[in-house]
Each structure stands twice: as structure tokens, then as C-alpha cells.
Amino acid sequence: MKRTGYTIIEIITVLAILIIVSTVLLTSFISSNKSFLNQTAQSALQTSVSTAMERIVRDIRGARQVLVSYDVPPTYTTATQSAVLQVPALDSNGQVVNGVYDTFIFALIGSNFSRIIVASPQSSRTTTTSTVLADGAVTFSYYDQSGTVITTAANYPQTARVTIALERSQTVRGHVNTVRLEGYGALRNR
């Protein structure tokens, strides 16, 4: 008599093969999904840091002078993690108002790297208390016209060029994404 059907060994063998194939496929899917999420987070982080860097460099290039400090209050001081810039004020047509200046302050406030604008009454700019540009580490370096690093606070007004290093890290599903950008700007008329 001819039997139809499967033996228990055949069923167990097929189930074992299905479990192995399913495990391989699931592992591959999870790995691909994790990789996609990390790449997406890295791209968003890169965009965030790039936008902050572009803002800082643009403001440095528009600055007339690096100030030693500015008393808003509180008092902000130019240092390796902060910059106080004197920027020509603009009228409502976007033209420079001669002899009138706004103050741009870049500083760590808590863990956020922020930008503060103190606008002159004759300026079309608006005073802002704090705009967060990024969270993370920032380093400013100041150079005079000859390219020598300025290390004494009293010499900050002689700054001709500022370099910036901005670093930000973010953890996504146990993976740490880090972006570090460096840029520089030469001050206006220097």
C-alpha cells in the first residue's frame, strides 16, 4: 500500500529550513532598517550642523570687529567658545547705516550654542534674546592680519579672521552619529 503524506522527520526538516531562512531574512531586514535609520539621522545631523555653520560664517564675514565683551546683561565675553561681533546696522532697504552698529553674540547657553542680536534703534534688525543654532561643542580661534593666533583678550579688536569648529553628536538606537565641521570667515574690510 502506498502512503500519501509526510513523515514527521520531513515536517521537522522543512520547519527547520523555514526557521533558518526566516531568521536570515529577519536579521537582514533589521540590519538594513537600522542602517537606514542611522544614515537618515546622520544626514539630518549634517544638515543641522551645516546650517548653523553657514549662519556663523555669514555673520562673521559681515562683522566689522570682534569685541572683547558686551554687557546685555549678562555680560558676554569673546573667548574660545563664544564670540561678540560688531556688525554694521542695516536700514529698511538693506543698506548699511554709516556709523551705526548691531551686536551679534554667539555663546553656549546651557548646552545650546545660541545667537543673540542686540539691534541698534536705527537698525532694521530686531533684537533677539536667543536663537539656538545647535547643541554641541564649538571652538572659535581668532587671527590677526598676519595670520598670528590672538591669545590676549585685549587684542580681539585686531581680529581679521575667525575659524570655527562645530561638533554635534546624536545617539539613534544605540549608535552614536557625530558630525564635525570647520569653517572660517574673514571680517568685513579686513
C-alpha positions as CSV (number, residue, x, y, z in Angstrom):
1,M,0.0,0.0,0.0
2,K,1.3,3.4,-1.0
3,R,1.2,6.1,1.7
4,T,0.4,9.7,1.0
5,G,1.5,12.5,3.2
6,Y,4.7,13.4,5.0
7,T,6.7,11.8,7.8
8,I,7.4,13.7,11.0
9,I,11.1,13.9,10.0
10,E,10.2,15.6,6.7
11,I,8.0,18.1,8.5
12,I,10.7,18.9,11.1
13,T,13.3,19.3,8.3
14,V,11.1,21.7,6.4
15,L,10.3,23.7,9.6
16,A,14.0,23.9,10.5
17,I,14.8,25.2,7.0
18,L,11.9,27.7,7.2
19,I,13.1,28.9,10.6
20,I,16.7,29.3,9.3
21,V,15.6,31.2,6.2
22,S,13.2,33.4,8.2
23,T,16.0,34.2,10.7
24,V,18.4,35.2,8.0
25,L,15.8,37.3,6.3
26,L,14.7,39.0,9.5
27,T,18.3,39.7,10.6
28,S,19.0,41.2,7.2
29,F,15.8,43.3,7.4
30,I,16.6,44.6,10.9
31,S,20.2,45.4,9.9
32,S,19.1,47.2,6.7
33,N,16.4,49.1,8.7
34,K,19.0,50.1,11.4
35,S,21.4,51.2,8.7
36,F,18.7,53.3,7.0
37,L,17.8,55.0,10.3
38,N,21.4,55.7,11.1
39,Q,22.0,57.2,7.7
40,T,18.9,59.3,7.9
41,A,19.9,60.6,11.3
42,Q,23.4,61.3,10.1
43,S,22.1,63.2,7.1
44,A,19.7,65.3,9.3
45,L,22.6,65.9,11.8
46,Q,24.9,67.0,8.9
47,T,22.2,69.4,7.6
48,S,21.7,70.9,11.1
49,V,25.4,71.5,11.7
50,S,25.9,72.8,8.1
51,T,23.1,75.3,8.5
52,A,24.5,76.6,11.9
53,M,28.0,76.8,10.4
54,E,26.7,78.8,7.3
55,R,24.9,81.2,9.7
56,I,28.0,81.8,11.8
57,V,30.4,82.3,8.9
58,R,27.9,84.7,7.1
59,D,27.7,86.8,10.3
60,I,31.5,86.8,10.8
61,R,32.0,87.9,7.2
62,G,29.6,90.8,7.8
63,A,31.2,91.9,11.0
64,R,33.3,95.0,11.3
65,Q,35.1,94.0,14.5
66,V,35.4,91.4,17.3
67,L,34.6,93.0,20.6
68,V,36.2,91.9,23.9
69,S,32.8,91.8,25.6
70,Y,29.3,93.1,25.6
71,D,27.0,93.7,28.6
72,V,23.5,92.8,27.6
73,P,23.1,91.8,30.7
74,P,24.5,89.3,31.4
75,T,28.0,90.1,30.1
76,Y,29.2,88.1,27.2
77,T,32.9,87.8,26.5
78,T,34.8,86.7,23.4
79,A,36.6,83.5,24.1
80,T,37.2,80.1,22.6
81,Q,33.5,79.1,23.0
82,S,32.0,82.5,22.3
83,A,32.2,85.5,20.0
84,V,30.9,89.0,20.3
85,L,30.8,90.8,16.9
86,Q,30.1,94.4,15.9
87,V,28.1,94.3,12.7
88,P,27.1,97.3,10.7
89,A,23.4,98.1,11.1
90,L,21.1,97.9,8.1
91,D,18.3,100.2,7.1
92,S,14.9,99.0,5.8
93,N,16.3,98.8,2.3
94,G,19.2,96.6,3.4
95,Q,21.7,99.3,3.1
96,V,24.5,99.9,5.7
97,V,23.8,102.7,8.1
98,N,27.1,104.5,8.5
99,G,28.5,104.7,12.0
100,V,25.7,102.6,13.5
101,Y,26.3,99.0,14.7
102,D,24.4,96.0,15.9
103,T,26.0,93.4,18.2
104,F,25.8,89.7,17.4
105,I,26.7,87.3,20.2
106,F,27.5,83.7,19.8
107,A,27.6,81.8,23.0
108,L,26.9,78.5,24.8
109,I,23.8,78.9,26.8
110,G,23.4,75.7,28.8
111,S,24.2,73.0,26.3
112,N,22.9,75.1,23.3
113,F,25.0,77.1,21.1
114,S,23.0,80.3,20.5
115,R,23.0,83.6,18.6
116,I,21.8,86.8,20.3
117,I,21.3,90.0,18.3
118,V,21.3,93.4,20.1
119,A,20.0,95.8,17.4
120,S,20.6,99.5,17.4
121,P,17.5,101.7,17.4
122,Q,18.4,102.9,13.9
123,S,18.7,99.3,12.6
124,S,16.1,97.4,10.7
125,R,17.2,94.2,12.5
126,T,15.2,93.1,15.5
127,T,16.8,92.3,18.9
128,T,16.5,88.6,19.7
129,T,17.2,87.2,23.1
130,S,18.4,83.8,21.9
131,T,18.2,81.7,18.8
132,V,19.5,78.2,19.2
133,L,21.8,77.3,16.3
134,A,22.9,73.9,17.5
135,D,23.6,71.8,20.5
136,G,27.1,70.5,20.9
137,A,30.7,71.8,21.1
138,V,32.0,74.9,19.4
139,T,35.5,76.3,19.3
140,F,36.5,79.8,17.9
141,S,40.0,80.8,17.0
142,Y,41.0,84.4,16.3
143,Y,43.8,85.5,13.9
144,D,45.2,88.9,13.2
145,Q,46.1,90.3,9.7
146,S,49.4,88.5,9.6
147,G,47.7,85.1,10.5
148,T,49.0,85.0,14.0
149,V,46.7,83.5,16.6
150,I,45.3,86.1,19.0
151,T,45.5,84.8,22.6
152,T,45.1,88.0,24.6
153,A,41.6,89.3,25.0
154,A,42.7,92.9,24.6
155,N,43.8,92.1,21.1
156,Y,40.4,90.7,19.9
157,P,39.5,94.0,18.1
158,Q,42.5,93.4,15.8
159,T,40.9,90.1,14.6
160,A,41.0,89.8,10.8
161,R,39.9,86.1,10.5
162,V,37.9,83.7,12.7
163,T,37.9,79.9,12.4
164,I,35.1,77.9,13.9
165,A,34.8,74.2,14.7
166,L,31.3,72.9,15.4
167,E,30.7,69.4,16.6
168,R,27.4,67.7,17.4
169,S,26.6,64.1,18.4
170,Q,23.4,62.2,18.5
171,T,22.5,58.7,19.5
172,V,20.0,56.8,17.5
173,R,19.1,53.2,18.5
174,G,22.4,52.8,20.4
175,H,24.5,54.1,17.5
176,V,26.3,57.5,18.0
177,N,26.4,59.8,15.0
178,T,28.9,62.6,15.1
179,V,29.4,65.5,12.7
180,R,32.3,67.9,13.0
181,L,32.6,70.9,10.6
182,E,35.2,73.5,10.4
183,G,34.9,76.9,8.7
184,Y,36.3,80.4,8.7
185,G,35.3,83.9,7.9
186,A,37.4,87.0,7.2
187,L,35.9,90.1,8.8
188,R,34.5,92.8,6.6
189,N,37.1,95.4,5.4
190,R,40.0,93.3,6.8
